[in-house]
Amino acid sequence: MKIAFFSTKPYDKTFFNKYNETYGFELEFWETHLGPHIVNAITEGTEVVCVFVNDKLTEEVIDIMAAKGVKVIALRCAGFNNVQLETAKKHGIRICRVPAYSPEAVAEHAVAMLLTLNRKTHKAYNRVREQNFSLNGLLGFNLHGRTVGIIGTGKIGKAFIKIMLGFGCKILAYDIFEDDSLTAIGVQYLPFDEVLAHSDILSLHCPLTIENHYLINESTIANMKKGVTLINTSRGGLIKTHDVIQALKSGHIAYLGIDVYEQEEKLFFKDLSGSIIENDEIQRLMSFSNVLVTGHQAFFTEEALSQIASITLNSVDHLIRGTVPEDQSVLLA
């Protein structure tokens, strides 16, 4: 049984080949992202296509995949906003994903971004290497006693909350589904606007949907405290970049840390060091000294990559055999 992988890097091959020893599937790896430009390269007899966050599974792409006999789409990520689910359902294509892969990995990266922005360790590192030991310009603030707002209290949001409680922060949260176990440890659920209004630090941990596209925009930023710190390790489309740039220029947002970007598919996971980046908004963001950008790195730990490979292959094995795994990884069975 053959699986065609798209948007692959050397580390994908390493982990999937390792965990495939249990299954013995035929694996084919493509570095390019999946889209109309490459979908016809999928060969007859390929039953499974495995994709990542920036692959585009449009109606056109899925129609062609179905005609070639593809039976399963395996997302090696949690989000599925890049897949036309109705088209897949029409063709009877089953879909699985990795609903949770080491949520601690993403949560810990969010904390790392927050600490880096606050205590300016990236600037201190470069300064000391130049034998400059001055502390001017490196002033930070204590996290202890600060109010942290969490948008989305799923597994990643929950892991982030527990870390911030350890710092002695007050936690406010918004989610359409409240978690009683978090309320029991002191988390206070409030309406979205109230979380924005009372938080010194905001961290986004929700999936991207049609309803929350551009959740952070000029209007919602106006509800935030002046001098707020904003962290996004979820999906780039949650933030309207133009509006955040204006808020950075005015000082309404004091610090911004993003591991995702709304137009990242042409940038992230690529070495563009020898290229001219034509995307003006990402260039503008990177010009701010109070902005930290990482290239969709939050998931990138050994534990997370191991879980992605093992969960994906296990789900594929179940679906091909006509069964459903018990880990809630299947979207369309």
Secondary structure by P-SEA (a helix, b strand, c coil): cbbbbccccaaaaaaaaaaacccccbbbbbcccccccccccccccccbbbbcccccccaaaaaaaaaacccbbbbccccccccaaaaaaaacbbbbcccccaaaaaaaaaaaaaaaaacaaaaaaaaaaaccccccccbbbbcccbbbbbccccaaaaaaaaaaaaabbbbbbccccccaaaaaabbbbbcaaaaaacccbbbbbccccccccccccaaaaaacccbbbbbbcccccccaaaaaaaaaaaccccbbbbcccccccccccccccccccccaaaaaaaaccccccccccccccaaaaaaaaaaaaaaaaaaaacccccccccccc
